[in-house]
Amino acid sequence: MFGINGGELLILLLVAAVVVGPERLPAYAEQLAGWVRRLRDVARDTKERVDAELGDGDVDWAALDPRRYDPRRIVRDALLDDPPPRAPSRPSVPRPGRSRASAAEPAAAFAGASAAAPPDAPAPFDDEAT
């Protein structure tokens, strides 16, 4: 502790006793004992308060692990989850008198995608887009 061995500590205590003097030494020893008691009381009260706030010690530390809330892990787990089963879609039947791109499908018409594209077909790609 502090790089002081037993012999040096004994010499320091002896020098402190000579400097303080025999008249004031009991008062300082009593003051030091009061500080130690007060520190012990604070430590005991703090321990009791922590025990009272945390409960009986049944803490689920796995649920409090911060690595569990890593955004990369959340995204990876979401992407690796199996997608929910899709309901079979009805085949698209063109109606006479209407163009293939209806008012409900402006984005598909703009992208040049057909309305009857199979669900596993690749997304449209514009090679001139930046």
C-alpha positions in Angstrom: 0.0 0.0 0.0 1.5 3.3 -1.2 4.9 1.6 -1.5 5.5 1.8 2.3 6.7 -1.3 4.1 6.2 -2.2 7.8 9.4 -0.5 9.1 8.7 2.8 7.3 5.1 2.8 8.5 6.3 2.3 12.1 8.7 5.2 11.8 6.0 7.5 10.3 3.7 6.7 13.2 6.4 7.4 15.7 7.2 10.8 14.0 3.5 11.6 13.9 3.2 10.8 17.7 6.2 13.0 18.5 4.9 15.9 16.3 1.3 15.8 17.6 2.4 15.3 21.2 1.0 13.3 24.0 -1.6 16.0 24.9 -3.4 16.0 21.5 -2.8 12.4 20.5 -5.9 11.0 22.4 -8.2 13.6 20.8 -6.9 12.7 17.3 -7.2 9.0 18.0 -10.8 9.5 19.1 -11.5 11.6 16.0 -10.0 8.9 13.8 -12.1 6.2 15.5 -15.2 8.4 14.9 -14.4 8.6 11.2 -13.9 4.9 10.9 -17.3 4.2 12.7 -19.0 6.7 10.4 -17.5 5.1 7.3 -18.5 1.6 8.5 -22.1 2.9 9.1 -22.3 4.4 5.6 -21.0 1.2 4.1 -23.6 -0.9 6.0 -26.4 1.5 5.1 -25.4 1.5 1.5 -25.3 -2.3 1.4 -28.8 -2.5 3.1 -30.2 0.0 0.6 -28.8 -1.9 -2.4 -30.1 -5.2 -1.1 -33.6 -3.6 -0.5 -33.7 -2.1 -4.0 -32.5 -5.1 -5.9 -34.7 -7.5 -4.0 -33.7 -11.0 -2.8 -31.0 -11.4 -5.4 -32.9 -13.2 -8.1 -31.7 -11.1 -10.9 -31.9 -12.4 -14.5 -28.5 -11.2 -15.6 -28.9 -12.7 -19.1 -31.8 -10.4 -19.7 -29.7 -7.4 -18.7 -26.8 -8.3 -21.0 -26.1 -5.3 -23.2 -24.8 -7.5 -26.0 -28.3 -8.7 -26.4 -29.4 -5.2 -27.7 -26.6 -4.8 -30.3 -28.3 -3.3 -33.4 -26.2 -5.6 -35.7 -27.5 -8.7 -33.9 -31.1 -7.5 -34.0 -30.9 -6.9 -37.7 -29.2 -10.2 -38.3 -31.8 -12.1 -36.3 -34.6 -10.3 -38.1 -33.2 -11.1 -41.5 -32.5 -14.8 -40.6 -36.0 -15.4 -39.3 -38.2 -17.4 -41.6 -40.7 -15.1 -43.3 -44.4 -15.7 -42.5 -46.2 -18.0 -45.0 -47.7 -16.0 -47.8 -51.3 -16.5 -49.0 -51.5 -17.7 -52.6 -52.2 -14.7 -54.8 -54.7 -14.7 -57.6 -53.2 -14.6 -61.1 -53.6 -11.3 -62.8 -56.1 -11.3 -65.7 -56.0 -8.3 -68.1 -59.4 -6.8 -68.6 -60.4 -5.4 -71.9 -60.5 -1.6 -72.3 -57.9 -1.0 -69.5 -54.3 -0.5 -69.8 -52.0 -2.9 -68.0 -50.9 -0.1 -65.5 -53.9 0.9 -63.5 -54.2 3.9 -61.2 -53.4 1.7 -58.3 -50.0 0.6 -59.8 -48.2 3.8 -60.9 -44.9 2.8 -59.3 -44.8 -0.6 -61.1 -45.7 1.1 -64.4 -43.0 3.8 -63.9 -40.3 1.2 -63.1 -41.2 -0.8 -66.1 -42.2 -3.9 -64.1 -45.1 -6.0 -65.3 -48.0 -6.4 -62.9 -48.0 -10.2 -63.4 -44.3 -10.7 -62.4 -43.8 -13.8 -60.4 -43.0 -13.2 -56.7 -39.6 -14.7 -56.9 -38.5 -12.7 -60.0 -35.6 -10.3 -59.4 -36.4 -6.6 -58.7 -36.3 -4.3 -61.7 -32.9 -2.7 -62.2 -32.0 0.6 -63.9 -28.4 0.5 -65.1 -28.4 4.3 -65.8 -29.4 5.3 -62.3 -26.7 6.8 -60.1 
